[in-house]
Amino acid sequence: MLCGSWRNRRRQPEEPLVPAQVATPVGLLSPPASQEGNIKRPGLRALKKMGLSEDEDVRAMLRGSRFCKIRSPTWQKERLYRLQEDGLSVWFQRRIPRAPSQHIFFVQHIEAIREGHQSEGLRHFGGAFEPARCLTIAFKGRRKNLDLVAPTAEEAQRWVRGLAKLRARLDAMSQRERLDHWIHSYLHRADSNQDSKMSFKEIKSLLRMVNVDMNDMYAYRLFKECDHSKNERLEGPEIEEFLRRLLKRPELEEIFHRYSGEDRVLSAPELLEFLEDQGEPKATLAHAQQLIHTYELNETAKQHELMTLDGFMMYLLSPEGAALDSAHTCVFQDMDQPLAHYFISSSHNTYLTDSQIGGPSSTEAYVRAFAQGCRCVELDCWEGPGGEPVIYHGHTFTSKILFRDVIQAVREHAFTVSPYPVILSLENHCGLEQQAAMARHLHTILGDMLVTQTLDPQNPEELPSPERLKGRVLVKGKKLPATRSENGRILSEREEEDEEEEEEEEVGAVEQRRRAKQISPELSALAVYCCAARLQTLRPPPVPPQPCQVSSLSERKAKKLIREAGNSFVRHNARHLTRVYPLGLRMNSANYSPQEMWNSGCQLVALNFQTPGYEMDLNAGRFLVNGQCGYILKPVCLRSPNTTFDPECPGPPRTTVTIQVLTAQQLPKLNAEKPNSIVDPLVRIEIHGVPADCARKETNYVLNNGFNPRWGQTLQFQLRVPELALVRFVVEDYDATSPNDFVGQFTLPLSSLKQGYRHIHLLSKDGASLSPATLFVHICIRG
């Protein structure tokens, strides 16, 4: 639930100052015909600029390949796949033709390429095909894996190598290069007869493709000004001139001229003055000179230590010119404190790829969670056939996967993104025999990764640090008391964890509840630093609980504790790990706002990673920094055992955040199949923090301009606890009669937000880049 009663309000439109608009790449109108040996076509300019037009692997991808697409033992169909000439997208065949945008995927949306039988689908259904011919394309977000079998091993390798080269080149592109590449891909698409010349009709088509609704008279005047040959066609330099005019940034030119003076170039001292006004912490003459040598495109200017407007734009569009502090993109926090001092990226029902009622379970869901930096995953373990425990959402129609397959996925993928420890949160519904099987699989598959004993014999109960646990896997589960039976025993109600079991009783699973109370010695022994325990009281007991005890609370119980015992709960979380999970009533796997739980210091705030929305945007924003390692050091007020902090009573405002929303660039076109569908964008800025800080404010909307809308509006916020605040920038397409449509967003901690003129690089609902879409803002933080 969003902070406060936030409702959409009708806004008056801002008139576009420059009649133009743009979007992220949309679907191709049709796949280019395969032309064996005839690769020199006008559209290959993009690949040539990438240095890949003569690459043999890329040329083979341009010709296309017929792969066998694998979905099940019976669904195995031949499909044609072909790289498009923009180098950004791959067209693929469907049995039933659909809208053009439904026939492509984008290279920048690929998460990983796996060779052989390295996906759940190919392991289960690809056994008849030799591994050398198999590959899997895994995507960011919710899109399913693409499991393919090539006709030959060499053809599979061509695609593996080719896609790797394209991804590497895209990752290495500057924002300016991405923009150039992007606009020329649309230019090629708009050139209907492929003669490398643009008629006015084709120019109008280009403008609609890039989200521009430009006045015909204005567009024709611009066209004629560039038509130096006077033949009603733009070609070569004339096209480039038209694009330069289209892509002009008047607001950047005004800032540049303010500092450069009459000579229209920035000297190193003038650039230093700009950096100082920006509030750059390392604003020195040497740094200004280094920026000139890094971003200036003109060699003569570079030799004289001067920066032109082009170099200035390159700098502001680079990561150094972005709103996110680039120093925070690597691990920069102290990683030697106890685990309880960190927010830890956590997933609920990790095995699900859809809803918790009838959605499929998959090991791939764990792989995706790890790829997003998740460090605590959940395993709902139930009795399975043949003595093998299975994972699924009990008493529902969700499919089942083997426990051992999940542990194998943990071994292979847990540390591909982050080296810091992974916590396996076991919800155990198995009998003693299959619990022993679980313990055996954990030992056998994870080996030395698994923590089986305390690291410090002198302080066995103290929580170690993430740094000391690098590359290790912790088990969170129920622990038998020290004096236990060798055959396992039934836990008393006092010892039992407050896990998600009230819901099971409602379903009448009495026998499973009885089994869940039985703990095998083998599994109990693996709960070393994360021993599940019921949170009985927040009052100081005669004997303080050990730091290794972890409580699990539903969102409802956590909110009740925050409301009724705010400071006591914060103090508890300064020493102990607390996991919070969504209510079982969220049948569609919806999420709650994690911010409330973070405000009280809860570390393991578990969300449904498979469900996009603002809640997952907040989670991604919280863990965006510190190298996206999945661990964020909590503020001092949440770490001190004697803290007086209460999120419900945070004190008076002490920080003022002022954000001037200036312009946006190349916003995505929401309906690729409707040329005349142009967005009416507005920008909303949300503050998520303690309840008193939660707020949102928005600009007016700009009519029919997604290419370069301009607002120039100032939004201001007063904050009481800035160290807990997240800032979310949202762009929506205004609609007077229905809810606004989402365009893009970017969320980050206020503590990582840089001041001055900054670009915000927008993301999709699934967290994929919408490059080259950006917001341009000015940020001032005081207090």
LOSEVO-205206 format. One record per residue (C-alpha): x, y, z; residue in one letter. Coordinates in steps of 0.1 Angstrom, whole numbers, plus 2048, in hexadecimal, padded with zeros to 3 digits. Layout:
REM residues N
XYZa...
//
This chain:
REM residues 783
800800800m80E8227F7l81583B812c7F7851819g7D8855804s7E985B7E3w7D085F7C6r7D48697A2n7CA88D79Cr7C189D77Br7DD8B4770r7DE8D0756q7F48C8739p8158D9733e8198E470Fe8378D36FFp8528ED6F8l8638D76DEv84A8C26CAp85B8A06CCa85A87E6DEq86C85B6E0v86A8386EDa87E8196F4t8818016D7p8607F36CBv8577D66B6g8637D3692l8497D6677l8557B6667s87479F668p88D7A864Dp89078E632a8AD777635s8C878161Cq8E476761Ce904778612g8F379A60En8FA7AA62Fi9037CD624k8E27DF629r8DB802635p8CD7F6656g8EF7E7660l8FC809669r8F380268Da9077E168El9247F267Bk92680D696k9277F16B0m9447E269Dg9317C1697l9247C4673s9407AD666e940795684d938772677e922768695d90D788692v90A78366Cr8FD760672a8E476D68Bm8D9787671l8D276B659r8BE759674g8BC736682s8A271C686r8A17106ABf88C6F66BCc87A7086D8k8756F16F6i8586F670Fr84F6D371As8546AF710p8396B36F5t83C6D86ECw85C6DA6D7q8576F06B8k86F6FD69De87072369Dr88473D689l89975669Cy8AB77368Br8BF791698l8B17B268Cq8C87CB67Be8C67E3698d8DB7CA6ACg8C37D16C9l8A87B76C3s8A17946B7v88278B6A3w8727696A7f858755696q83674C6A6r81D73269Cr80274D69Ci80E76F691p80978B6AAr8107B06ACa8337B86A1p8407C16C4s83579E6CFq84E78E6B7h86E79D6C5i88379D6E5f89F7B66EDf8C37AD6F3v8C57C6710q8A97B2722h8BE792723i8CA788746e8E076B73Ba8E8752720i8ED72E72Cr8FD713718e8F26EE719g8D86E0731h8DB6FD749q8B670674Es89A6F475Fe8886EF73Dg8A66E072Bl8B06CA748r88D6BB749h8836BB725f8A36BE710g8B369D718g8AE6916F4a8C56AD6E7f8EA6AF6ECe8F46CB704p90B6DB6EAa8ED6E46D4r8D86F36F2c8D77166FFl8C072A716t8B974F714i8AF75C737a89E77D738f89B799752k87979D762g85D78475Fr86277873Br86775273Ak888742730n88D73A70Bl899716708d8A770F6E5l8B86F36D2v8CD6FC6B4a8D16E6695p8F66E369Ct90E6EA6B9a91F7046A4e8FF71769De8F77176C3a91A7256CAq9157406AFr8F774D6C2w90874A6E4v92675D6D8r9127766C4g8FA77F6E0l9177826F8a92879B6E0k9097AF6DCl9027B1701r9267BB708a9257D66EEr9037E46FBl9107E471Fd92F7F7714a91B812701m91883570Fs8F6844713q8FD85A6F4r90783C6E0e8E782A6EBr8D28486E0l8E48496BEd8E08246B9h8BB8256C3w8B18426ADi8C283368Eh8B0812694s88F825691y89C838673l8A3818661h88080C66Ar86F82B65Da88282963Cd86681662Cs87780F60An89A80B619q8AA824601d8BD83661Ds8A8856615k88C86462Am86D87461Cs85888B631f83F86F635k85A858642e866873659i843876668k84385066Cs86485267Fl85786D696l83885769Fr84F8396A5m86484D6BEv84685A6D1n84487C6C1v82388E6B7d8338AB6A5m81E8C6694n81E8C066Ed8288E4666m8458E367Fy8518C1674a8508CB64Fy8638EC656r87E8D8668l87E8BF64Bf8838DB631k89E8EC645e8B28CC644c8AA8C461Fd8C88D7610h8C58C45EFs8A18D15EBk8948AF5DEn87B8A75F9e89288B606r8AA88B623l8CA87661Fe8EC87262Fg8F6893640p8D38A163De8C5884652i8E088966Ce8D88AE66Ee8B38A6673f8BB88E68Fl8D38A76A0r8B78C06A0r89E8A76ACl8B589C6C9l8BF8BF6D4k8BE8C56FAr8B78EA6FFp8B78E7725e8DA8D7724l8E68F270Ce8DA90D724e8ED8FE741i90C8F972Cf90C91D71Fh90792A743r92991C74Cy93C91E72Bs937942723g93A951700e9549386F2d93B91C6F6r954903704v95B8FA728l97E8FD735s9898E7752a98490376Bp96290A75De9588E675Fl9668E6783l94E90278Be9318ED77Ef93C8CF792l93E8E47B2e91B8F27ACd9108CE7A8q91D8C57CAg9358AB7BDe94A89E7DAp96989A7C4k9678BB7B2a98B8C37AAt99D8D178Cl9AD8AF786a98B89F786h97D8B876Ea99B8B1757q99588C75Aq970890750l97A8A4731i992888726h97786E72Dt95887D71Dy964897703e95F88A6DFl9738A56CDn99889C6CEe9A48C06C8t98E8CD6E5a99B8B06FBk9BF8B96F4q9B98DD6FFh9A58D071Ee9858DE712l9628CF712m9488D56F7t9238D26FAl9248AE6EDd93E8A4707g9288B5722f90A8A1717m91F881717m92988873By906890747l8F8871737l91385A745s911847767p926864776e90B87C76Cg8EE866778a8D986C798a8E784C7A8l9088517B9d92083C7A4s9368377C3a9198237D2h91680B7B6t9327F57C4c9347E77E8v93C8057FDf92C7FE81Eq93B7ED83Dd9357C8838m9447BC859d9277C3870q90F7A787Dp8F479B864l8D97AC879a8E77CE86Fh8DD7CA84Ay8BE7CB835f8C07AA821i8AE7A6800s89578B806s87B7777F1s85A7677FBh84E7477EAn86D7497D5t86472A7C1y84573A7B1l84574A78Ft821756792d8057567ACs8057407CCq7E572E7C3i7EC71E7A2g80C72B794g82A71678Ap84770F7A1s86A710791s88E70F79At89272B781e88074279Aa89D73E7B2y8B6745796v8A376578Er8A27707B2a8C776B7B6f8CC77F796a8BA79C7A7q8D179B7C5g8BA7877DCc8CC7797FAr8B076780Dc89A74F7FAv87D73A807e878714803l85570680Cd85E6E2812c8446C6811w8436A0810e84A6937EDg8486717DCp8656587DDg8736677FDg87C6887EBe86F6A97FAp85F6C17E2v85A6E77E2i8396F77DAy81D70D7EBh80B6F3800g7E56ED7FBh7E56FF7DAt7E86F57B5f80B7037B1t8226EA7A1s83E6D87B4k8636D77B0i87D6C17C2l88F6CF7E0f8B06C27D3r8AC6D47B2d8A76F57C4v8C66EF7D9i8D96E77B9q8CD7097ABa8D971A7CBv8FC70A7C6r8FE7157A2e8EF7387A4h8EF7467C7a9107597C4f91076379Ft9067877A8v91078C7CCs92B77A7E1p918780802y906765816p8E575580Bv8CB74B824i8B472E81Cl89473482Fs884711834l85F70E83Ae85F6EA844n8406D3840h8536B283Dc855694854g87568A864l880673848e87E68D82Dq88D6A7843q8AB691845a8AB68F81Fa8AA6B581Em8C86B7835a8DA69D820r8D46B1800h8E06D1810l9016C081Bh9076AD7FBt8FF6C97E2i90B6E87F4l92A6D8804g9416F2813d92970F80Am912703826l917711848v9156F3860t92670187Fq92D72388Ft94B736881l9567448A3d95672A8BFp95C7458D9q93B7578CFn92673B8C0p90574F8C3e9117708B4e907777891l925779879p92979485Es920791839p945795831e94E777847r932762837l93B769812k93374C7FCg92073A817r8FC72D81Av8E973083Bl8CA71B844v8AE72C856k899711867g88D704888k8A66F98A2k8A36DD8BCl8AC6E78DFp8CF6DC8EBa8C06BF8FFt8AD6AD8E4r8A46898DAs8BB6798C0e89C6708ACn88E6938AAg8716A08BEr8536B68BDi8596DB8C4l8436EB8DFs82D7098D5e84771F8E7r8637138D2e8507138B1e85672F897e83A74688Ed83D73C869e82173D850e80D722861e7EE73386De7E2731849e7E970B847e7D2706865e7B6717854e7BA6FE838v7B86E2852g7DB6D484Da7DD6C6870v7F46A9867e80C6BF854q80C6D6872r8166BA888r8316AF870r83E6D286Ea8446D2894k85A6B3890q87F6BD88Ai8996A4880s8BB6A8891p8CC6A986Ee8B86C7863l8B96D8885s8DF6D7885a8E06ED866l8CE70A876a8EE71A883v8E9740882y8C5742877c8B072F890c88B73488Ba87A73F8ABa85874D8B5r85A7728BFl84976F8E1q84D7938EEt8617B28E9l8657B890Er8897B091Ap88778B928p89C780946p8B376E92Ev8B878190Dp8B176D8EEp8CF7638D9q8D77798BAp8D475A8A4c8AF7578AAq89A76288Cv87576B88Ds85D769870s83F780870l822786858s8207AA84Be8017AE862r8137A4882k8327B9878a81C7D8873k80B7D2895k82D7D18A6l8387F1894i81980389Er8187F78C2e83C7F28CCa8508068B3g87080D8C5n8717EB8D7s86D7DA8B5f88A7EF8A7v8A07E58C4r8977C18BFh8A17C389An8C27D48A3a8CE7B28B1r8B87978A1h8AD78F87Dl888793876t877785856r85679484Av840783830y82078C81Dp7FE78282Al7F176181Cg7D2773811l7E67827F4r7DB7677DDm7E97787BEn80B77B7CEs8087A17D2a8217B27E8n8207CA806y8357E980As8577DE818p85F802824q84A7FF844e85F7E084Em8807F0845w87680E85Bn8777F7879s8977E6870g8887C5863c8A47B584Fq89379983Bl8757AB82Bv86978F813a8577997F3l8497867D6n86478C7BDf84E77F7A0q83579C7A5t8407BD796p8337DD7A5g83D7FB7BAy8467E47D7e8607D27C3m86C7F37B5d8737FE7DAl8857DD7E0n89A7E17C1a8A18057CBg8AB7FC7EFr8C47E27E3f8CF7F67C4l8EE8027D6v90C7F27E8n9147DE7C8g8F07CF7C7q8FE7B47DEc8DD7AF7F1g8EA7BE812y8E57E281Ci8F27EF83Dl8D67FD853k8D782185Fp8E7826881v8C582D891c8BB809889l8DB7F8894r8E18058B7s8D47EE8D2p8CA80C8E7n8BA8218CBt89D8378D3t8918388AFf86C8328A8d861833884p83E83F88Fe84D85D8A2c86C86888Ep86F88C899g86E8AD885p8798B1861p89E8B585Cr8A48B2836t8958C4818t8968B37F6v88E8CA7D8t88C8BA7B6i8868CE796q8788B777Bv8868C675Bl8828AF73Dt88088B731a88F87A713q88485D6FDq86884F712l85B82D707p83E82B6F0k823817703l81080A6E5n8288006CAa80C7F56B2e7FB8176B2k8118306A0p7FB84D6ACn7FC8436D0s81285D6E1i81785F707v80C87E71Cd82787A737p82788775Al842881775v83A877799r8548777B4i84D8617D3e85E8607F4i85C83F807h86984082Bg85B84384Ev83584A84Cp83A870853a852872835d83D85F81Cc831877800a82C87A7DBr82A8977C4k82689979Ee82A8B1781t8108BB767n80E8A5749y81D8AE727v8068A870Al8118906EEn8368916F5n84B873700g86A87D6EDf87589C6FFn8598A9717p8628C772Cr8538CF74Fw86A8E7762g8568E0782q8648DF7A6t8598C67C0l8648C87E4q8648B0802f86B8B3827q87B894837l87F88985Br894869856v8A686E835p8BD85083Be89F838837l88F84A819a88C83C7F6l8858547D8v8708467BCr86E85879Bf85084D786v845856763v821850759e80C85573Ad7EF86C746y7CC86173Fd7AE876748a79485A749t7A883C757s7C683576Cp7E784275En7FD82974Cd82082175Af83C82D743v85C828758g86B82D77Bq88B82E78Ff88F82A7B4t8AD8307CAl8B68387EEp8B785D7F6l8DA858804s8E684E7E2s8D586A7CFl8EE8847C1k8E78A97C0q8E78C07A2g8DD8BA77Ey8D789477Ar8C987B762h8B286076Fi8B584075Ah892830759l88980C75El86B7F7753s8527E576Ak8697C776Ad8887DC772g8967DA74Fa8A87F8741s89380F72Bl8B281E71Cs8B583970Ep896846722a8A185F73Dt89487A753l8A989A758f8A58AA77Av8B78C2792h8BA8B67B6i8C18CA7D5c8C48BA7F8i8C78D0817r8C98C783Bg
//
